[in-house]
Structures are given as structure tokens and as C-alpha cells.
């Protein structure tokens, strides 16, 4: 998504630049009173582009967490040894055998501020900061953020227009008591791009541009939703303009008046815009995109513009089977983590190209992650036609879900995940959690969360199926809450892990009966093996857990079984590439004598250094064909 907002009145330039500076001048006002409603501007000003803050950053480690006490945000660290860094930046990119320790670091950027015109201002936007961020602009705190994966923006209320500015960001990767657990490395830093985003008197928050198909997939609408806020001190009469460009280049416009909006008021918007002409449907085999620009204006002046790239597609479950655009869909892919050797989660453009390239090379039509993927990566997956099984980081979290505070935190993560990704056609499944208790109906906190979460997911993204990723343990009774879902993703480790007392999964032979029983219990829910895999670290026999041979055979046996089960809708291997998890991790492997865990999760088809394992070639071969019952 690209955010653009009109930059100002008179002769303000539409394109602004930043330059480094080394001084800070006294604060001056950056915005004048808003234009009076009913007095339209003579000119509808073109919106300015966002301004990337991608150069000139410095970093200072704070291992003893003394920065706040010593006033580093207000120049208290001027004489310390800051290190030049590029952003995105992970301040702890090395995986070792030491405990997954916590750290604190500070980032500083000096820049010359852009001009600010009447009724306009700027915000500082971050794609992702892990885990917690506090942000100061010219010595004044402008906001904080505690969601480690979702984008956020803070109003640049103390910006010096056309003058020198100092931006300070304190980042910590501390996971306080009560945090939801995570089974991956606790990276810390500014993990995505930072920019200045221009803002106006009106803000359309959490916009959704959601495709809806009709006429046997031959026609469709866009459902436009969001919350419109009048940030000025004067009542305004906004309108939302929707400009749709077809993949062939034709453009047409629909204008939706909102009505009078009082100063400081907020109102939800929801309306539909027909998509004209013969539809070009988005799918893995052909992923055309429709550029859609939302423009919010009032009194003849553009206040905000956002551009999306929409894929017209329909995901449905009929009779327990998954369909895309009316055609049966067989999922074959591999999960990913945003984790690159030497850079951690701070992906650059080349890393994103590599991830997408590896998914395409193995023939994946879907990927999965335990948290919201970055906007840049989702854009690349949209363009490549690779689907996404999305979920928030609500993972093994039953103790936390037992408390109201824990459920609130989990629902907040679900909301931010769906809202940030719902405009991406690649996102075809919204999972609401991973590997929670196998008996949620007798676990009150988890049951309450699943009920609330499934309702929330459907409200936020009504055309995407709602799923839950569940354990594969046999012997538990049916769970009523599962019948409220559209899909069940099964974490299948039959023949790898032993299971739990009374619910063994030690034998691979028990997988087929478990899947048949699950299908019989939930015939209207689509079933996908959303996670399966085996560690591959060394050469050995096909019966030695941890060998490349065992891993390859495990992949072959699992996909061969699914090819004989017509009630299934495919599988997602765990994972495409190895990732950092935790010191002491063995993952069920039998390590050779003298070997020690290295903190890496070795189930990947590709090693952490990028080397393809033998199982990769087999996956590439098997992903290229679908079971006969799918055709």
C-alpha cells in the first residue's frame, strides 16, 4: 500500500526532499488553522509522495538500559560512539548458543523537515519495529508502539518545517511477563522502512478494498470500508473517490459522498463499487492486479490518497472442499519466516526477491507464517501469485488466553494482522491461532477467544475463510467450536514426535485414520495439513531422525498419502528455509555423537545459509503434480 496525501496550498512542491543536518533549532509552529468549510480551494492540489527516511541512521546499544535515565532522547548521548547503520536494521542478527537474551538499542536520524501548508501535517510511519518502540522528535515523545509486526504511524507534531530535525527511536526486544509465547528467535530492531507520510484534515483509517465476485465469477464489486476522521477544528463534507484501473489500462471513477462530518468526529464508511468490464481473475497461474486509488477530499481540496493493488478472486469452502474462483484448489507449498542469516528479520529488497524466488523455484502455490508478513513481502507475493495462509502470533497461548488481558492482547494482534493484510489478494486464509489446546470447549479462556476471534475475523475480512491450526493428537472428543470455523489446519507430526501420554503420534500409520476421523467429525470444514516436516542435518539412513534421507522420505510418504485422500485440500511443508528458534532446540532429531544444538530449526528444505537439501528437489517434483481427484 502506498499512502499519499495532498502536500499543501499555493506553490508548495509536490515532491519534497530531505537532507542531513547536525543541529536542532527552536520549535516553530508547523501548521496554520484549517481552511473554513464551504470555501473550496481554487486548485485541487496533487498529493505529495511519502518521503523515505532511509539514509543517515545511527545506532547506540544500551545493554544496561540506562538511556532513558540519562536522557539519550534529548541529546544525553551526544558524546557516545554511535554506529552508522542502514534501516531496516536488526541490532542482534547473530544466532548463538547463549540464551535468547533481551537487549535495548537506540536509533537516531537527523534530517531537514519538509514544508507544511495550511491544514496539513506529517506523520512518521514504520513498517515494523520489534518488539517495542518509543519515538521522540526533537526531544518530545510523539508516541509508542507495542505490536512487533504491524505497521504504525505517529503524528510528527514537533516537526520543524524546512529546518533541522532529530528523530530518536528506542527499541527493546524484552518480552515481559504475560507475553504471548513465540517459537522463533526474538529479533530486535527497526525491521522495515521508515518514512514521513503527509496527512490532511481527513484521515481514512484501516481502509479495506475487498473483492466480491458474482455472476458465476464473471462480474464483481469492491467493498470499500474504513473509518473516516475529521482531524480539523471545522466541520467538513467529505467525499471518497474510487478510481479503478483495469489490468488492461482502462480507468473509471466512482464518487461516494459521506455527508457532513463535525470537527473531531469519526464515522464508519462502507459502500460497494462495481468493477466494470470482463473480469480478469487473480490466481496462482495468472495474478493480474487492479490498481485502485482512494481519494478523500473536502471543499475542493484533496486531503488523503491511498493506492492499493487488488486481485479479483473468490475463496470458498463447499462440502468441505476448498475452491478458488469456482475451481477446486489443492494447496502445495512451504511456510516461511522473515529470517535471513546475518540480517535476522531486517529484510532488504534482495532478501524479499530471494524468498519469493525460492517459493517459485520449489513450485509452491502457498506459504504460511506465524505472524503478519511485511507489506513489501506481501506485495511481492501478490505479484507472484503465491497465496498466504495468514495468522497472528497467537501460538501455544492457552495460559495467556485464560485471562481477560491475554485474550484482549490476542484479539488485538488478530485485528492488526487482518487489517494490515486484508487488501492483499495473496491472503486466502485467516487463521486465528496455532496449536492451542486440543480441548478448547473445556478450556474456558481458549473457547472464549476462539468464539470472539472467529467473529472478529469475519467482520474484518468477510470474503476470506477463517481457520484454526490444531494439534494432530488422536483420542480427544469432538470440539463444538471447530464447527464454527471454515477450515482446520492440522499440524501433522505423525511418525516424528511421540505425542503426549494417551495420545501417541509416534506411528506414521496413524495419520490416515486421524484425518478420516477429523473429516467425519467436521464434514463441512475444509482440511489442510498446514504444518508437517522433519529435521534434516546430516547424511544417514532413512530411519535415522535428523538425516537428509529421513526428511526426504517423510516428505514423500506424507504427500503420497494425501494423494489418496479426496476429502483433503492439500498441505504446507514446515518450512521452506531454516530459521533461528532457540538455544537447545533439537526438534526431535537424533544428533550424532559430539554434536550440539545450534539454535537453528533444521526442518527447512533449504539450510540457513541458502543450500538446498535433497528434500527440496523432491518437493519441487511432487509439487508439480496434483492428485487425480483435483482435476
C-alpha positions in Angstrom: 0.0 0.0 0.0 1.2 3.5 -0.8 -0.1 6.4 1.2 -0.2 9.8 -0.4 -1.8 12.9 0.9 -2.0 16.4 -0.6 1.0 18.4 0.4 -0.2 21.9 0.7 -1.6 25.1 -0.8 -0.3 27.7 -3.1 3.0 26.9 -4.7 4.2 24.0 -2.4 6.2 21.4 -4.3 4.6 18.1 -4.8 7.9 16.2 -4.4 9.9 17.0 -1.3 13.5 16.0 -0.3 15.4 15.5 2.9 18.9 16.4 3.6 21.2 15.5 6.6 21.7 18.1 9.3 23.7 18.3 12.5 21.8 20.9 14.5 18.4 21.5 16.0 16.7 24.9 16.0 13.9 26.1 18.3 10.5 24.7 17.7 8.2 26.8 15.4 4.6 26.1 14.5 4.2 23.7 11.6 0.5 24.2 10.7 -1.9 27.0 10.4 -5.7 26.9 11.1 -7.6 24.7 8.7 -9.5 26.2 5.7 -13.1 27.1 6.6 -15.6 24.6 5.3 -17.6 25.8 2.4 -14.7 27.7 0.9 -13.2 25.4 -1.7 -9.7 25.9 -2.9 -9.3 27.2 -6.4 -7.0 24.3 -7.1 -7.2 20.6 -6.2 -3.6 20.1 -5.2 -1.8 17.0 -6.3 -0.8 14.8 -3.4 2.9 14.6 -2.4 4.7 11.3 -2.3 5.8 9.9 1.0 9.4 10.8 1.9 11.6 7.8 2.7 13.8 8.1 5.8 16.3 5.6 4.6 19.7 7.2 5.0 21.8 8.6 7.7 20.7 6.5 10.6 23.0 5.8 13.6 22.7 3.1 16.3 23.8 3.0 20.0 23.5 -0.1 22.1 22.1 0.2 25.6 22.9 -3.1 27.3 22.3 -1.7 30.8 19.1 0.1 29.8 20.3 3.5 31.1 19.3 5.6 28.1 16.1 7.0 29.4 17.6 7.8 32.8 20.5 9.6 31.1 18.2 11.5 28.7 19.5 10.0 25.5 16.3 11.1 23.7 17.2 14.7 24.4 20.9 14.7 23.5 22.2 12.9 26.5 24.2 10.5 24.3 25.8 13.2 22.1 29.4 12.2 23.0 28.9 8.4 22.8 30.0 6.2 20.0 27.0 5.9 17.7 27.5 3.4 14.8 26.2 4.2 11.3 23.6 1.7 10.2 21.2 1.2 7.3 17.5 0.7 8.0 15.9 -1.9 8.1 18.3 -3.0 10.8 18.4 -5.9 13.3 20.6 -4.9 16.2 21.1 -8.6 17.2 21.4 -10.6 14.0 23.7 -13.3 15.3 22.3 -16.6 16.4 24.3 -18.4 19.1 24.0 -21.0 21.8 23.5 -18.4 24.6 20.0 -17.9 25.9 17.7 -15.9 23.7 18.6 -12.7 25.5 16.9 -9.3 25.6 18.5 -6.1 24.5 17.8 -2.4 24.2 19.1 -0.1 21.4 18.6 3.4 20.2 18.4 4.8 16.7 19.0 8.4 15.6 18.3 10.2 12.4 19.0 13.9 11.6 17.1 15.4 8.6 15.7 18.6 7.2 12.0 18.8 7.5 9.6 19.3 4.6 7.4 22.4 4.3 3.9 22.3 5.9 0.9 24.1 4.5 -2.3 25.2 5.9 -4.4 22.4 7.4 -1.7 19.8 6.6 1.0 18.0 8.6 3.2 14.9 8.6 3.5 11.6 10.4 6.4 9.2 11.0 5.5 5.8 9.6 7.2 2.5 10.4 6.6 -0.8 8.6 7.7 -2.8 11.7 9.6 -2.5 14.9 10.4 -5.4 17.2 9.4 -5.5 19.9 8.6 -2.2 21.5 9.3 1.3 20.2 9.3 4.7 21.8 9.8 7.6 19.4 11.0 11.2 20.1 11.0 14.0 17.6 13.2 17.0 18.6 13.2 15.8 22.2 9.5 15.3 22.6 7.9 11.9 22.7 5.4 11.6 19.8 4.3 8.0 20.6 4.9 4.4 21.4 4.1 1.0 19.8 4.0 -2.5 21.3 2.9 -4.6 18.3 6.1 -6.1 16.9 4.7 -7.0 13.4 2.1 -4.5 12.4 2.9 -1.1 10.7 2.2 2.1 12.6 2.4 5.8 12.2 2.9 8.6 14.8 2.0 12.3 14.2 5.0 14.4 13.7 3.6 17.1 16.0 7.0 18.6 16.8 8.4 18.7 13.3 10.5 21.7 12.3 9.2 22.7 8.9 12.1 23.3 6.5 14.5 23.1 9.3 16.8 20.6 11.1 15.2 17.7 13.0 16.3 14.9 15.2 14.4 11.6 15.3 15.2 9.2 18.1 13.8 5.7 18.4 14.3 3.5 21.4 13.7 -0.2 20.6 13.7 -3.1 23.0 13.1 -6.8 22.4 12.1 -7.5 26.0 9.2 -9.9 26.4 7.6 -9.0 29.7 5.7 -11.5 31.9 2.4 -12.4 30.4 3.6 -12.0 26.8 2.2 -14.5 24.2 4.8 -17.2 23.6 6.7 -17.4 20.3 8.7 -20.3 18.8 11.2 -18.3 16.9 14.2 -16.0 17.6 13.5 -12.8 19.5 14.9 -10.4 16.9 15.1 -6.7 17.9 15.4 -3.5 15.8 13.7 -1.4 13.1 12.7 -4.2 10.8 11.2 -2.2 7.9 11.4 1.1 6.1 10.7 4.4 7.9 9.1 7.3 6.1 7.4 10.7 6.5 3.8 10.4 5.4 1.9 13.6 4.6 -1.6 14.0 6.3 -4.5 16.3 5.8 -7.7 17.4 7.6 -9.3 14.0 6.9 -7.9 10.5 7.7 -9.3 7.3 6.4 -8.1 4.7 8.9 -7.9 1.0 8.4 -9.2 1.1 4.8 -10.4 -2.1 3.2 -10.8 -2.7 -0.5 -12.2 -6.2 -0.6 -13.2 -8.0 -3.8 -16.6 -9.7 -4.1 -17.4 -11.9 -7.2 -20.8 -12.6 -8.6 -22.4 -13.8 -11.9 -20.6 -17.1 -11.8 -17.3 -15.3 -11.3 -17.9 -13.1 -14.3 -18.6 -9.8 -12.5 -17.8 -8.3 -9.2 -17.7 -5.4 -6.8 -15.2 -3.8 -4.5 -16.3 -3.4 -0.9 -14.8 -0.2 0.4 -14.6 0.1 4.2 -12.8 2.1 6.9 -13.3 4.8 9.4 -13.1 8.4 8.4 -12.0 11.0 10.9 -12.1 14.8 10.7 -8.9 15.9 12.4 -9.6 19.6 11.9 -11.4 22.1 14.1 -14.1 22.8 11.5 -17.0 20.7 10.1 -16.3 19.2 6.7 -18.3 17.5 4.0 -16.0 14.8 2.7 -16.3 12.6 -0.4 -14.4 9.4 -1.2 -13.4 8.9 -4.8 -12.5 5.4 -6.0 -10.5 5.2 -9.2 -10.1 1.7 -10.6 -7.6 0.9 -13.3 -8.0 -2.4 -15.1 -5.0 -4.6 -15.9 -5.5 -3.5 -19.5 -5.1 0.2 -18.6 -8.7 1.5 -18.7 -9.8 3.6 -15.7 -13.1 4.6 -14.3 -14.2 6.5 -11.2 -16.9 6.3 -8.6 -17.5 9.1 -6.0 -19.2 8.4 -2.7 -20.3 11.5 -0.6 -20.0 10.9 3.1 -22.1 13.8 4.4 -21.3 16.5 6.9 -18.7 15.4 9.5 -18.2 17.5 12.6 -14.8 18.7 13.8 -13.0 15.8 15.5 -15.8 13.3 14.6 -15.3 9.8 13.3 -17.7 7.8 11.1 -17.5 4.3 9.6 -17.9 4.0 5.8 -18.9 1.0 3.8 -20.0 1.0 0.2 -19.6 -1.0 -3.0 -18.2 -0.1 -6.3 -18.8 -2.3 -9.4 -15.8 -3.5 -11.3 -16.6 -2.9 -15.0 -15.7 -4.9 -18.0 -14.7 -8.6 -18.3 -13.1 -9.6 -15.0 -9.5 -10.8 -15.0 -9.4 -13.2 -12.0 -6.4 -13.4 -9.7 -4.9 -16.9 -9.2 -1.5 -18.6 -8.8 -1.5 -19.3 -12.5 -2.4 -15.8 -13.5 -2.2 -13.0 -10.9 -3.4 -9.7 -12.6 -3.8 -6.8 -10.3 -6.2 -3.8 -10.4 -4.7 -0.5 -9.2 -7.3 1.2 -7.0 -6.8 4.7 -5.7 -8.9 6.0 -2.8 -9.0 9.8 -2.6 -10.6 11.7 0.3 -11.4 15.3 -0.4 -13.5 18.2 1.0 -14.1 21.7 -0.1 -12.4 21.1 -3.4 -9.2 20.0 -1.8 -7.6 16.5 -1.7 -6.9 15.5 1.9 -5.6 11.9 1.5 -4.9 9.3 -1.1 -4.1 5.6 -0.8 -3.3 3.3 -3.6 -3.9 -0.5 -3.5 -3.3 -3.3 -5.9 -6.4 -5.5 -5.8 -6.8 -9.0 -7.1 -10.3 -10.1 -8.1 -10.6 -13.6 -6.5 -13.1 -15.7 -4.5 -12.2 -18.2 -1.9 -14.9 -20.6 -0.8 -15.5 -23.9 1.0 -18.2 -26.1 -0.4 -18.9 -29.6 1.0 -15.6 -29.5 3.0 -13.5 -28.7 -0.1 -11.6 -25.5 -0.9 -12.3 -23.6 -4.1 -10.6 -20.6 -5.7 -12.7 -18.8 -8.3 -15.0 -21.8 -8.5 -12.2 -24.3 -9.3 -11.0 -26.8 -6.7 -7.9 -25.7 -5.0 -5.1 -28.0 -4.0 -2.6 -26.4 -1.7 1.1 -27.3 -2.1 3.7 -25.1 -0.5 6.1 -24.3 2.3 6.0 -22.0 5.3 8.4 -19.1 5.8 9.9 -16.9 8.5 11.3 -13.5 7.9 14.8 -14.5 8.9 17.9 -14.2 6.9 21.4 -15.2 8.0 23.4 -12.2 9.1 20.4 -9.8 9.0 17.8 -11.5 11.1 14.3 -10.2 10.4 15.5 -6.9 8.8 14.8 -7.9 5.2 16.1 -5.9 2.3 14.7 -5.9 -1.2 17.1 -8.6 -2.3 16.0 -10.8 0.6 12.4 -10.5 -0.4 13.3 -11.4 -4.0 15.1 -14.4 -2.7 12.2 -15.7 -0.6 9.7 -15.3 -3.4 12.2 -16.8 -5.9 12.7 -19.9 -3.7 9.0 -20.4 -3.3 8.5 -20.2 -7.0 11.5 -22.5 -7.6 10.1 -25.2 -5.4 6.7 -24.8 -7.1 4.8 -23.6 -4.1 1.4 -22.1 -4.7 1.0 -21.1 -1.0 3.1 -20.1 2.0 2.4 -19.7 5.7 3.8 -17.6 8.6 3.1 -17.4 12.3 2.8 -13.6 12.2 2.0 -10.8 9.8 4.4 -10.6 6.9 5.8 -7.3 5.9 4.0 -5.1 3.4 6.9 -5.4 0.9 6.8 -9.2 1.0 3.0 -9.4 0.7 3.2 -7.1 -2.3 5.8 -9.4 -3.9 3.6 -12.5 -3.2 0.6 -10.7 -4.7 2.5 -10.1 -7.9 4.0 -13.6 -8.0 0.6 -15.3 -7.5 1.7 -17.1 -4.3 -1.1 -17.5 -1.7 -0.7 -16.8 2.0 -2.1 -18.7 5.0 -2.1 -15.9 7.5 -2.3 -15.9 11.3 -1.5 -13.7 14.2 1.3 -14.7 16.7 -1.3 -16.5 19.0 0.7 -19.7 19.4 0.6 -22.2 22.3 -1.1 -19.5 24.3 -3.7 -21.2 26.4 -2.3 -20.0 29.8 -2.4 -16.4 28.5 -5.8 -16.8 26.9 -7.1 -17.8 30.4 -7.1 -14.2 31.4 -9.1 -11.3 30.1 -5.9 -9.3 29.5 -4.4 -12.2 27.5 -7.5 -12.5 25.3 -7.5 -8.8 24.7 -3.9 -8.9 23.6 -4.6 -11.8 21.3 -7.6 -10.2 19.7 -5.6 -7.0 19.2 -2.9 -9.0 17.4 -5.6 -10.7 15.3 -7.1 -7.4 14.4 -3.9 -5.7 13.4 -2.9 -8.7 11.3 -6.1 -8.9 9.3 -6.4 -5.1 8.8 -2.9 -4.8 7.6 -3.1 -7.7 5.1 -6.8 -7.9 4.0 -6.2 -5.9 0.9 -3.7 -8.4 -0.5 -5.2 -11.0 -2.8 -2.5 -13.4 -1.8 -4.0 -13.7 1.6 -6.6 -16.5 1.2 -6.9 -17.9 4.7 -7.2 -16.1 8.0 -6.1 -18.4 10.8 -6.9 -17.2 14.3 -4.3 -19.2 16.2 -1.8 -22.1 16.2 -1.6 -25.3 18.3 -3.8 -24.3 21.1 -5.3 -26.9 23.5 -7.0 -29.9 21.7 -9.9 -29.4 24.1 -10.9 -25.8 23.8 -14.5 -26.4 24.7 -13.4 -27.5 28.2 -10.8 -24.7 28.4 -12.9 -21.6 29.0 -10.4 -18.9 28.1 -9.4 -20.6 24.9 -13.0 -21.3 24.0 -13.9 -17.6 24.6 -11.0 -16.4 22.5 -11.9 -18.7 19.5 -15.5 -17.6 19.6 -14.6 -13.9 19.7 -11.8 -14.3 17.2 -13.8 -16.2 14.5 -16.5 -13.5 14.7 -13.9 -10.7 14.5 -12.1 -12.2 11.6 -15.3 -12.5 9.5 -16.2 -8.9 10.3 -12.8 -7.6 9.2 -12.4 -9.7 6.1 -15.8 -11.2 5.2 -14.7 -12.9 2.0 -11.7 -14.9 3.4 -12.2 -18.3 5.1 -11.5 -18.5 8.8 -9.2 -21.3 10.1 -7.5 -22.6 13.2 -4.3 -24.6 13.2 -4.8 -27.6 15.5 -2.7 -30.3 17.1 -2.8 -33.8 15.5 -3.3 -35.7 18.7 -5.8 -38.6 18.3 -8.2 -39.7 21.0 -9.7 -36.4 22.0 -13.5 -35.9 21.7 -15.0 -33.6 19.0 -14.9 -29.9 19.8 -18.0 -27.9 19.0 -16.1 -24.7 18.5 -14.4 -26.2 15.4 -17.7 -26.4 13.6 -17.8 -22.6 13.7 -14.7 -22.4 11.5 -14.3 -22.7 7.7 -11.0 -24.6 7.7 -9.0 -26.8 10.0 -5.2 -26.7 9.6 -3.6 -29.8 11.0 -0.1 -29.7 12.5 0.9 -33.2 11.4 3.9 -34.8 13.0 2.8 -38.5 13.0 6.0 -40.6 12.8 8.2 -37.8 14.0 7.3 -36.6 17.5 6.0 -39.1 20.1 2.9 -37.1 21.1 1.5 -36.8 24.6 0.6 -39.5 27.1 -2.5 -41.4 25.9 -2.4 -39.6 22.5 0.5 -41.1 20.6 1.6 -39.9 17.2 4.7 -42.0 17.1 3.5 -44.1 14.2 3.0 -42.6 10.8 0.4 -45.3 10.1 -2.0 -43.4 12.5 -2.1 -40.3 10.2 -4.7 -41.6 7.7 -7.2 -42.8 10.4 -6.8 -39.4 12.2 -7.6 -37.5 9.1 -10.6 -39.7 8.3 -11.9 -39.3 11.8 -11.5 -35.5 11.6 -13.3 -35.3 8.3 -16.1 -37.4 9.6 -16.5 -35.1 12.6 -16.3 -31.8 10.7 -17.6 -32.7 7.1 -18.3 -29.0 6.2 -14.8 -27.8 7.2 -12.0 -28.0 4.6 -9.0 -29.9 5.9 -5.4 -29.0 5.2 -2.2 -30.3 6.7 -0.9 -26.8 7.4 2.3 -28.0 9.0 4.5 -31.1 8.7 8.2 -31.7 8.5 11.3 -33.4 9.7 14.7 -32.1 10.7 17.4 -32.6 8.1 21.0 -32.0 9.3 23.3 -34.9 8.1 23.7 -37.9 5.8 22.3 -41.1 7.3 19.7 -43.8 6.9 16.1 -43.2 6.0 15.2 -44.4 9.5 17.5 -42.0 11.4 15.6 -39.0 12.6 17.6 -35.9 11.6 19.1 -37.3 8.5 18.5 -35.9 5.0 17.3 -39.3 4.0 14.6 -39.4 6.7 13.5 -35.9 5.8 13.1 -36.8 2.1 11.3 -40.0 2.9 9.0 -38.2 5.3 8.0 -35.7 2.7 7.4 -38.5 0.1 5.2 -40.6 2.4 3.1 -37.6 3.6 2.4 -36.3 0.1 1.8 -39.8 -1.2 -0.8 -40.4 1.5 -2.6 -37.1 0.8 -2.8 -38.0 -2.9 -5.2 -40.8 -1.9 -7.5 -38.8 0.3 -10.0 -36.8 -1.8 -11.5 -35.1 1.2 -8.2 -33.2 1.9 -7.3 -29.8 0.3 -3.5 -30.1 0.3 -0.6 -29.4 2.6 2.1 -26.8 3.6 5.6 -28.0 4.5 7.3 -26.6 7.6 9.5 -24.8 6.4 11.0 -23.6 3.2 14.2 -22.3 4.8 15.7 -22.9 8.2 15.3 -20.2 10.8 16.6 -19.3 14.2 14.4 -20.6 17.0 16.2 -21.1 20.4 19.3 -22.4 22.0 18.9 -26.1 22.9 16.4 -26.8 20.1 16.6 -30.4 18.8 13.3 -30.6 17.0 13.0 -34.3 17.5 16.3 -35.1 15.7 18.8 -37.7 16.9 22.1 -35.7 16.8 25.3 -37.6 16.0 27.7 -38.1 18.9 29.6 -34.9 19.8 27.1 -32.6 18.1 25.3 -29.9 20.0 22.2 -27.8 19.2 23.0 -24.6 17.4 19.7 -22.6 17.9 18.6 -23.3 14.3 15.3 -25.0 13.3 16.5 -27.6 10.8 13.2 -28.8 9.3 13.7 -26.4 6.3 14.0 -27.6 2.7 16.8 -25.1 2.4 19.6 -24.7 5.0 20.1 -21.4 6.9 23.0 -20.5 4.6 20.8 -21.0 1.4 22.0 -24.5 0.5 19.2 -26.7 -0.9 18.8 -30.1 0.8 17.9 -33.3 -1.1 14.2 -32.9 0.1 14.0 -29.7 -1.9 14.3 -31.5 -5.2 11.7 -34.0 -4.2 9.3 -31.2 -3.1 9.8 -29.5 -6.5 8.9 -32.7 -8.3 5.9 -33.6 -6.1 4.5 -30.0 -6.0 4.4 -30.0 -9.8 1.6 -32.6 -9.9 -1.8 -32.6 -8.3 -3.8 -35.7 -7.2 -6.1 -37.1 -9.9 -9.2 -36.2 -8.0 -8.5 -32.5 -8.2 -8.6 -32.3 -11.9 
